[in-house]
Amino acid sequence: MWLRSLLTLILLGAAGNASALRCGNRLLNAGDSDVRVRAVCGTPYWTDAFVDTEITGAGHALELQRDVPIDIWYYNFGPRRLLVQLVFRAGVLVRENTLGYGVETIGDDCNPQMPYTGMSVGELVAHCGEPATRRVSSGHVGRRPAAGVEQWRALREEEWIYDFGAGHLPRRLRLRDGRVDTIDPLTR
């Protein structure tokens, strides 16, 4: 019985530390400011930003609309470590996600045969660099979680075109909310 309790405590301790991001010998946690993260980890290789809108008192005489900036930063710590996506809400770190393995040099690991569907924009840029062409369109998706409360989030759709060079057709990648949704070959 005491051994099971000890193992549970060890596992809970390990799980608590697993959510902390280590940059060098310093740890970052949810609640840290974007200023501290940049000071500790340096400049991310790719960022994405959009605005969510929260509405309180919707449909009433007094309605409050508040725009909340959302920033997403991507870090590459080399090919032996996982890429890291950090999500900030109004300048405060709210979530860390680990992605696939990093790369030696940003944009130098692009393979036209790679299965890009489902990949985050940060992983795509890590492997292929910035696209030859980028078109962005936007909209909003709303939800009403309670009476008088609405939440509108940005719906981000992008079209990126990569030219993989001689012997390969260019490809159009359609991204939705920061992830590759579809891939279409193009003619030259």
VEXMARNU-445692 format. One record per residue: x, y, z of N, C-alpha, C in turn; residue in one letter; residue number from 1. Coordinates in pm, 1 decimal. Layout:
<recs>
        nxx        nyy        nzz       caxx       cayy       cazz        cxx        cyy        czz   residuo   num
          X          Y          Z          X          Y          Z          X          Y          Z         A   NUM
...
</recs>
This chain:
<recs>
        nxx        nyy        nzz       caxx       cayy       cazz        cxx        cyy        czz   residuo   num
       81.7     -119.3        0.0        0.0        0.0        0.0       86.6      126.3        0.0         M     1
      186.7      129.7       90.8      272.4      248.7       97.3      353.9      261.7      -29.5         W     2
      390.8      148.8      -92.6      467.0      152.6     -217.3      382.5      212.8     -330.1         L     3
      254.6      177.2     -335.2      165.1      233.4     -436.4      151.0      385.2     -416.1         R     4
      138.3      429.4     -291.7      128.7      573.4     -262.1      255.5      645.6     -303.4         S     5
      369.9      585.8     -274.9      497.0      646.1     -313.2      509.3      658.2     -465.0         L     6
      472.5      552.6     -537.4      477.0      556.3     -683.6      382.6      661.6     -739.4         L     7
      263.9      675.1     -681.0      167.9      776.8     -725.5      226.6      916.0     -707.0         T     8
      288.0      942.3     -592.1      349.5     1072.4     -567.1      463.4     1100.9     -666.0         L     9
      543.0     1002.7     -694.9      653.5     1019.7     -790.1      598.2     1052.3     -928.7         I    10
      495.4      977.8     -971.5      436.2     1002.3    -1102.6      370.2     1138.9    -1110.3         L    11
      301.5     1181.1    -1005.1      240.5     1313.9    -1003.9      346.7     1423.1    -1009.2         L    12
      456.2     1403.1     -938.5      566.2     1500.2     -942.7      627.0     1509.9    -1080.3         G    13
      644.0     1396.1    -1145.5      699.8     1395.2    -1281.0      603.9     1461.0    -1377.9         A    14
      474.0     1437.3    -1362.6      375.6     1498.3    -1452.0      374.0     1648.6    -1434.4         A    15
      389.6     1698.9    -1311.3      392.1     1843.2    -1288.5      510.5     1908.5    -1356.8         G    16
      626.3     1845.3    -1355.0      745.3     1900.9    -1417.6      742.2     1887.8    -1568.8         N    17
      664.5     1794.1    -1621.2      661.3     1771.5    -1765.3      601.2     1889.3    -1839.7         A    18
      516.3     1970.2    -1773.7      452.3     2081.0    -1842.2      541.1     2205.4    -1847.6         S    19
      651.7     2207.1    -1778.0      740.5     2322.2    -1777.2      836.4     2314.8    -1895.6         A    20
      855.4     2429.1    -1961.0      948.4     2437.0    -2072.7     1084.1     2478.9    -2020.2         L    21
     1186.9     2408.8    -2063.2     1322.5     2441.8    -2022.0     1394.8     2509.6    -2138.7         R    22
     1442.0     2630.7    -2113.3     1527.6     2701.4    -2208.2     1661.4     2721.3    -2137.8         C    23
     1763.2     2651.0    -2187.6     1891.3     2652.9    -2117.5     1872.1     2587.0    -1982.3         G    24
     1909.7     2657.7    -1875.2     1892.8     2600.9    -1741.7     1777.8     2666.2    -1664.9         N    25
     1689.7     2738.1    -1737.0     1577.8     2806.5    -1672.2     1444.3     2746.1    -1716.5         R    26
     1348.8     2743.4    -1624.5     1216.8     2686.9    -1651.0     1114.2     2796.6    -1672.6         L    27
     1019.7     2768.4    -1762.6      906.1     2856.5    -1784.8      779.5     2777.4    -1755.7         L    28
      677.2     2846.6    -1708.6      551.2     2781.4    -1675.0      434.0     2865.2    -1723.8         N    29
      317.1     2804.7    -1730.0      195.7     2878.8    -1761.2      184.9     2994.1    -1662.0         A    30
      144.5     3111.0    -1711.8      135.3     3230.5    -1628.7      252.0     3325.3    -1648.1         G    31
      362.0     3277.7    -1708.6      476.2     3365.5    -1736.0      440.3     3462.6    -1848.3         D    32
      498.7     3581.2    -1845.4      471.4     3683.1    -1947.1      551.2     3655.5    -2074.1         S    33
      502.1     3708.6    -2185.1      574.2     3694.1    -2311.1      711.0     3761.8    -2304.2         D    34
      722.5     3867.5    -2225.6      850.9     3936.3    -2208.7      952.0     3843.6    -2141.6         V    35
      909.2     3772.2    -2038.0      999.5     3678.9    -1969.6     1037.5     3563.1    -2061.1         R    36
      940.6     3510.1    -2134.9      969.4     3397.9    -2224.8     1073.9     3439.0    -2328.0         V    37
     1057.7     3556.8    -2387.4     1154.6     3602.7    -2487.8     1292.4     3623.4    -2423.3         R    38
     1296.0     3675.6    -2301.5     1424.3     3697.1    -2232.4     1494.4     3564.8    -2203.9         A    39
     1417.7     3462.5    -2170.4     1475.1     3332.7    -2134.7     1506.2     3248.8    -2258.3         V    40
     1413.1     3243.8    -2355.7     1426.1     3152.2    -2470.3     1476.0     3219.7    -2597.9         C    41
     1475.9     3350.2    -2602.5     1516.7     3419.5    -2723.9     1398.9     3438.8    -2818.6         G    42
     1431.0     3480.8    -2938.9     1329.0     3509.0    -3039.0     1281.2     3379.0    -3104.3         T    43
     1150.2     3358.6    -3114.8     1099.8     3238.7    -3182.1     1128.8     3246.9    -3331.8         P    44
     1138.2     3131.1    -3397.6     1165.5     3132.9    -3541.7     1040.0     3164.1    -3621.6         Y    45
      921.0     3146.6    -3562.9      795.8     3178.2    -3633.1      691.6     3218.8    -3530.3         W    46
      610.2     3318.2    -3566.8      500.2     3360.8    -3479.9      372.2     3371.6    -3561.3         T    47
      262.4     3358.1    -3493.0      129.9     3372.2    -3551.7       49.0     3453.3    -3451.3         D    48
      -40.3     3539.0    -3499.0     -119.8     3620.8    -3407.9     -259.8     3640.8    -3464.1         A    49
     -356.0     3644.9    -3375.2     -494.0     3675.6    -3411.9     -564.8     3727.2    -3287.5         F    50
     -690.8     3767.7    -3303.3     -766.3     3827.0    -3193.8     -896.3     3749.8    -3173.6         V    51
     -925.2     3712.4    -3049.2    -1054.8     3657.0    -3011.8    -1134.9     3769.3    -2946.7         D    52
    -1265.9     3767.6    -2961.8    -1352.4     3868.4    -2902.3    -1447.4     3800.7    -2804.6         T    53
    -1452.2     3854.2    -2681.1    -1544.0     3804.7    -2579.4    -1650.9     3910.7    -2557.1         E    54
    -1776.4     3869.2    -2556.6    -1887.7     3961.4    -2538.7    -1966.6     3918.4    -2415.7         I    55
    -1981.7     4010.3    -2321.6    -2061.2     3986.6    -2202.1    -2182.5     4078.4    -2208.0         T    56
    -2299.1     4025.0    -2174.8    -2421.4     4103.6    -2180.3    -2480.9     4109.1    -2319.4         G    57
    -2448.9     4011.7    -2402.8    -2500.1     4008.5    -2540.4    -2651.9     4009.6    -2539.1         A    58
    -2710.5     4096.9    -2620.5    -2856.2     4106.5    -2630.6    -2919.4     4187.5    -2519.0         G    59
    -2841.4     4246.7    -2432.1    -2893.5     4328.9    -2322.3    -2865.6     4476.2    -2351.2         H    60
    -2917.1     4563.1    -2266.2    -2899.6     4707.6    -2285.7    -2752.5     4748.0    -2279.0         A    61
    -2674.9     4680.9    -2195.9    -2532.4     4711.5    -2183.5    -2453.2     4588.2    -2224.9         L    62
    -2370.3     4604.6    -2323.9    -2291.6     4493.3    -2377.4    -2144.3     4533.3    -2372.8         E    63
    -2060.1     4443.0    -2324.3    -1916.3     4467.3    -2319.2    -1846.6     4374.2    -2416.8         L    64
    -1773.0     4431.8    -2511.3    -1693.3     4353.5    -2605.6    -1546.9     4376.9    -2572.7         Q    65
    -1474.4     4267.1    -2560.7    -1332.4     4275.9    -2526.4    -1252.5     4193.1    -2625.4         R    66
    -1156.9     4257.6    -2693.2    -1067.4     4186.3    -2784.0     -950.1     4130.3    -2704.4         D    67
     -921.4     4002.9    -2725.7     -812.5     3935.8    -2654.1     -710.0     3889.6    -2757.4         V    68
     -589.0     3948.8    -2753.8     -486.7     3904.6    -2849.5     -434.1     3766.1    -2814.5         P    69
     -423.2     3681.8    -2917.2     -366.9     3547.8    -2903.1     -240.4     3543.6    -2987.8         I    70
     -130.5     3508.0    -2926.8       -3.0     3495.5    -2997.7       45.4     3351.9    -2985.2         D    71
       97.7     3299.2    -3094.0      152.6     3164.0    -3094.2      297.2     3172.6    -3140.8         I    72
      386.9     3125.1    -3059.1      529.9     3128.9    -3089.6      579.8     2986.4    -3107.8         W    73
      676.2     2970.9    -3200.3      736.3     2840.0    -3227.9      886.8     2847.1    -3204.2         Y    74
      938.1     2745.7    -3133.7     1081.5     2735.7    -3105.5     1137.0     2604.4    -3159.7         Y    75
     1255.9     2613.1    -3215.4     1329.2     2497.0    -3266.2     1456.4     2484.0    -3183.4         N    76
     1472.2     2372.4    -3114.1     1590.5     2349.5    -3031.4     1683.0     2245.2    -3093.1         F    77
     1669.6     2222.0    -3225.5     1757.7     2130.0    -3295.2     1692.3     1996.4    -3324.1         G    78
     1758.7     1914.6    -3406.8     1699.5     1789.0    -3453.8     1684.5     1679.7    -3347.9         P    79
     1747.3     1693.9    -3234.0     1736.1     1591.2    -3129.2     1628.5     1623.9    -3025.7         R    80
     1566.2     1743.2    -3042.0     1460.3     1782.7    -2948.6     1333.1     1814.8    -3025.9         R    81
     1222.2     1815.0    -2957.3     1094.1     1843.2    -3020.1     1075.1     1994.0    -3039.7         L    82
     1006.3     2030.0    -3147.6      965.4     2168.1    -3167.1      864.8     2202.4    -3057.9         L    83
      859.8     2329.7    -3018.8      769.2     2372.0    -2913.4      681.2     2486.2    -2964.1         V    84
      552.0     2474.9    -2936.8      455.2     2579.2    -2969.0      408.3     2637.6    -2836.5         Q    85
      421.2     2769.2    -2821.5      374.7     2836.9    -2701.0      255.6     2924.3    -2737.2         L    86
      149.0     2916.4    -2659.0       28.4     2994.5    -2683.8       14.5     3097.8    -2571.7         V    87
        3.4     3224.4    -2613.1      -12.8     3334.7    -2519.3     -151.2     3395.5    -2535.6         F    88
     -211.4     3431.0    -2425.4     -340.1     3500.5    -2425.6     -317.6     3632.8    -2353.5         R    89
     -332.8     3742.8    -2427.4     -310.4     3876.9    -2371.1     -172.4     3887.0    -2305.9         A    90
      -71.7     3828.4    -2371.8       65.9     3839.6    -2324.6      106.1     3744.2    -2214.3         G    91
       18.3     3650.4    -2179.1       46.6     3554.8    -2071.7       49.1     3413.5    -2130.5         V    92
      152.8     3337.9    -2098.2      165.8     3200.3    -2146.3       54.9     3114.5    -2085.4         L    93
      -26.5     3053.2    -2173.0     -135.8     2968.9    -2124.5     -115.8     2821.5    -2157.0         V    94
      -35.0     2792.7    -2258.3      -20.9     2651.7    -2297.0      108.1     2629.4    -2374.8         R    95
      164.8     2512.3    -2353.8      281.1     2466.5    -2430.6      243.5     2335.9    -2498.3         E    96
      272.5     2325.6    -2627.3      250.1     2201.9    -2701.1      382.3     2158.3    -2762.9         N    97
      412.1     2030.3    -2753.8      529.7     1979.6    -2823.9      483.1     1923.0    -2957.1         T    98
      566.1     1941.1    -3058.2      535.0     1898.5    -3194.2      635.6     1791.4    -3235.6         L    99
      655.5     1774.2    -3365.4      753.7     1678.2    -3414.3      896.0     1725.3    -3386.1         G   100
      992.5     1644.0    -3426.0     1132.3     1678.6    -3401.6     1172.7     1803.5    -3478.2         Y   101
     1264.6     1877.5    -3417.8     1316.6     1998.9    -3477.9     1408.5     1968.9    -3594.9         G   102
     1466.7     2073.7    -3649.0     1554.4     2062.4    -3765.5     1687.7     2129.6    -3736.3         V   103
     1788.3     2092.3    -3816.0     1919.7     2154.6    -3801.7     1913.2     2302.3    -3840.9         E   104
     1854.7     2328.8    -3957.8     1841.5     2465.5    -4009.4     1699.1     2485.7    -4058.9         T   105
     1635.8     2595.1    -4019.3     1498.0     2624.1    -4060.5     1488.6     2629.6    -4212.7         I   106
     1396.3     2551.9    -4269.5     1369.5     2553.5    -4412.8     1454.0     2461.6    -4497.5         G   107
     1548.5     2389.8    -4437.6     1639.2     2304.1    -4515.2     1601.7     2156.0    -4513.7         D   108
     1482.2     2123.1    -4470.1     1443.1     1982.8    -4458.8     1309.9     1959.4    -4530.6         D   109
     1292.1     2027.5    -4645.1     1165.3     2021.8    -4716.3     1165.7     1906.1    -4816.4         C   110
     1066.3     1820.6    -4806.5     1056.0     1703.9    -4891.2      916.0     1702.6    -4952.7         N   111
      903.5     1707.0    -5085.1      769.9     1710.5    -5145.0      685.9     1585.8    -5115.5         P   112
      747.2     1477.6    -5073.2      673.8     1353.9    -5044.4      629.4     1345.4    -4897.6         Q   113
      667.3     1440.8    -4816.6      634.4     1438.4    -4674.3      483.3     1454.8    -4654.6         M   114
      424.0     1383.5    -4559.3      279.3     1396.9    -4534.2      249.1     1521.9    -4451.6         P   115
      227.0     1633.0    -4517.2      208.9     1761.5    -4449.2       70.3     1780.2    -4388.1         Y   116
      -30.3     1707.0    -4433.9     -166.0     1724.6    -4383.3     -169.6     1705.3    -4232.2         T   117
     -230.5     1801.2    -4161.9     -239.8     1797.3    -4016.6     -123.9     1864.4    -3945.9         G   118
      -18.8     1895.5    -4018.7       99.7     1958.0    -3960.8       68.7     2103.9    -3922.6         M   119
      125.5     2150.8    -3813.3      107.1     2290.0    -3772.9      189.2     2381.1    -3863.5         S   120
      150.0     2507.4    -3867.6      222.1     2604.2    -3949.1      368.6     2615.5    -3903.5         V   121
      391.3     2601.8    -3774.6      528.0     2608.4    -3722.9      614.2     2492.9    -3770.3         G   122
      556.7     2372.4    -3775.2      630.8     2256.2    -3826.2      659.2     2273.8    -3974.7         E   123
      560.3     2323.2    -4048.8      577.6     2345.1    -4192.4      690.5     2443.3    -4219.9         L   124
      692.5     2554.5    -4148.4      799.4     2653.9    -4166.6      933.7     2596.3    -4123.9         V   125
      937.7     2518.5    -4016.8     1064.4     2458.3    -3973.0     1123.9     2372.9    -4083.4         A   126
     1040.2     2293.6    -4150.2     1089.9     2203.8    -4254.1     1112.4     2274.2    -4387.5         H   127
     1019.6     2361.2    -4428.2     1022.0     2416.3    -4564.5     1049.9     2566.2    -4572.8         C   128
     1057.9     2634.9    -4462.2     1075.8     2778.9    -4466.4      945.8     2847.6    -4507.3         G   129
      956.7     2974.7    -4539.4      838.1     3049.4    -4580.7      800.8     3011.7    -4723.5         E   130
      672.2     3018.1    -4756.9      628.0     2978.6    -4891.1      666.4     3081.6    -4996.4         P   131
      660.8     3039.8    -5123.8      684.7     3132.6    -5234.8      571.0     3233.7    -5243.1         A   132
      449.6     3189.4    -5213.5      331.4     3275.1    -5216.0      245.8     3244.8    -5094.6         T   133
      187.6     3350.6    -5037.3      102.3     3334.3    -4919.4      -18.8     3426.4    -4932.8         R   134
     -138.4     3367.4    -4926.1     -263.2     3444.9    -4928.3     -339.3     3414.2    -4800.3         R   135
     -391.1     3519.1    -4737.4     -459.5     3504.6    -4609.6     -602.4     3556.4    -4622.8         V   136
     -697.5     3481.2    -4569.8     -834.8     3529.6    -4557.3     -878.7     3501.8    -4413.9         S   137
     -978.1     3576.8    -4368.4    -1018.5     3556.9    -4229.4    -1168.4     3572.4    -4214.7         S   138
    -1218.1     3526.6    -4104.5    -1357.8     3536.3    -4066.6    -1366.9     3510.1    -3917.8         G   139
    -1486.1     3488.0    -3868.4    -1504.8     3462.1    -3726.3    -1603.9     3348.8    -3704.7         H   140
    -1583.8     3275.7    -3598.6    -1675.2     3170.3    -3556.3    -1722.0     3207.3    -3416.2         V   141
    -1854.0     3208.9    -3396.3    -1907.5     3247.7    -3266.2    -1970.0     3131.4    -3193.6         G   142
    -1964.2     3138.8    -3061.7    -2035.5     3040.7    -2979.1    -2095.5     3112.6    -2859.8         R   143
    -2200.1     3056.5    -2805.8    -2271.4     3115.2    -2692.8    -2274.6     3012.3    -2578.9         R   144
    -2173.1     3014.7    -2492.3    -2165.9     2914.0    -2385.9    -2267.0     2934.1    -2273.3         P   145
    -2322.6     3056.3    -2260.1    -2421.8     3082.6    -2155.4    -2507.8     3201.5    -2199.4         A   146
    -2618.1     3220.3    -2134.0    -2705.5     3332.2    -2167.6    -2631.5     3464.1    -2147.8         A   147
    -2634.0     3547.7    -2250.7    -2569.3     3678.5    -2243.1    -2419.2     3676.9    -2264.4         G   148
    -2362.8     3560.2    -2294.9    -2217.5     3548.8    -2315.4    -2191.7     3493.7    -2455.4         V   149
    -2106.3     3563.0    -2529.5    -2065.8     3516.5    -2661.5    -1914.1     3517.2    -2669.2         E   150
    -1861.9     3424.4    -2745.1    -1716.9     3420.2    -2770.6    -1698.3     3406.5    -2920.1         Q   151
    -1624.6     3500.3    -2977.4    -1595.7     3498.0    -3120.0    -1447.0     3475.6    -3137.0         W   152
    -1413.1     3374.6    -3212.8    -1271.2     3349.9    -3237.4    -1244.8     3364.9    -3386.1         R   153
    -1122.7     3403.7    -3413.6    -1082.9     3422.6    -3552.5    -1080.4     3288.1    -3624.5         A   154
    -1133.2     3286.5    -3745.3    -1123.5     3170.2    -3832.9    -1019.3     3207.7    -3937.2         L   155
     -905.6     3143.8    -3928.7     -794.6     3180.3    -4016.5     -777.9     3076.7    -4125.5         R   156
     -783.1     3122.8    -4247.6     -761.4     3036.5    -4363.0     -652.0     3098.6    -4448.3         E   157
     -557.6     3014.8    -4487.6     -446.1     3062.4    -4568.2     -419.8     2965.0    -4681.6         E   158
     -357.6     3016.9    -4784.4     -315.2     2935.2    -4897.9     -166.7     2963.5    -4919.4         E   159
      -86.3     2860.4    -4903.8       57.9     2873.4    -4920.6       98.4     2789.9    -5041.8         W   160
      186.4     2845.0    -5124.2      236.6     2771.1    -5240.3      387.2     2752.9    -5225.2         I   161
      429.4     2627.8    -5239.0      571.3     2592.4    -5234.8      612.3     2538.6    -5370.8         Y   162
      727.3     2583.1    -5418.4      785.7     2529.3    -5540.9      901.7     2439.5    -5497.9         D   163
      886.3     2310.7    -5517.9      985.8     2214.8    -5470.5     1101.6     2195.8    -5567.3         F   164
     1105.6     2276.7    -5673.7     1219.0     2272.2    -5765.3     1200.5     2175.9    -5881.3         G   165
     1307.6     2165.5    -5961.3     1306.2     2083.0    -6082.3     1268.5     1939.2    -6049.4         A   166
     1184.9     1882.2    -6135.2     1144.1     1743.6    -6118.8     1024.2     1725.7    -6026.4         G   167
      975.9     1832.7    -5966.6      860.8     1825.2    -5875.3      760.6     1934.2    -5910.4         H   168
      634.1     1900.6    -5901.8      530.2     2000.6    -5923.4      518.2     2089.6    -5800.4         L   169
      488.1     2217.2    -5821.4      459.0     2301.5    -5704.5      333.4     2249.2    -5634.7         P   170
      319.9     2283.2    -5507.1      203.8     2238.0    -5431.1      138.2     2356.9    -5361.6         R   171
        4.5     2351.8    -5359.4      -73.4     2452.0    -5285.4     -120.7     2385.1    -5157.1         R   172
      -82.7     2443.3    -5046.0     -123.9     2392.8    -4916.1     -225.9     2490.4    -4859.0         L   173
     -340.9     2436.9    -4821.4     -444.4     2520.6    -4760.3     -438.1     2496.2    -4610.0         R   174
     -426.0     2605.0    -4536.9     -415.5     2597.7    -4391.8     -543.4     2652.2    -4329.6         L   175
     -586.5     2586.4    -4224.7     -705.4     2631.7    -4151.0     -669.5     2633.3    -4003.1         R   176
     -683.1     2749.5    -3941.8     -652.0     2766.6    -3799.4     -513.0     2715.6    -3762.6         D   177
     -414.4     2747.1    -3846.6     -275.8     2714.7    -3815.3     -232.6     2572.8    -3843.4         G   178
     -313.0     2495.6    -3918.8     -277.3     2357.8    -3954.5     -301.7     2335.1    -4102.1         R   179
     -218.8     2249.0    -4162.5     -235.5     2214.3    -4303.7     -360.4     2128.9    -4316.6         V   180
     -453.6     2175.3    -4399.5     -581.8     2107.8    -4417.6     -582.2     2021.2    -4544.0         D   181
     -541.1     2079.4    -4656.8     -535.9     2004.2    -4781.9     -412.5     2044.1    -4862.2         T   182
     -372.3     1954.4    -4953.7     -257.9     1977.8    -5042.2     -301.3     1944.8    -5183.1         I   183
     -273.1     2035.5    -5275.1     -306.2     2014.2    -5416.1     -181.4     2036.9    -5501.1         D   184
     -150.7     1943.5    -5594.1      -40.5     1970.2    -5687.1      -85.3     2074.7    -5790.2         P   185
        8.3     2155.1    -5833.6      -18.0     2257.0    -5935.0       62.3     2226.0    -6058.8         L   186
       21.5     2279.1    -6171.4      100.6     2262.7    -6293.9      197.2     2379.5    -6306.9         T   187
      301.7     2357.0    -6382.4      398.8     2464.8    -6406.9      353.1     2552.2    -6518.9         R   188
</recs>
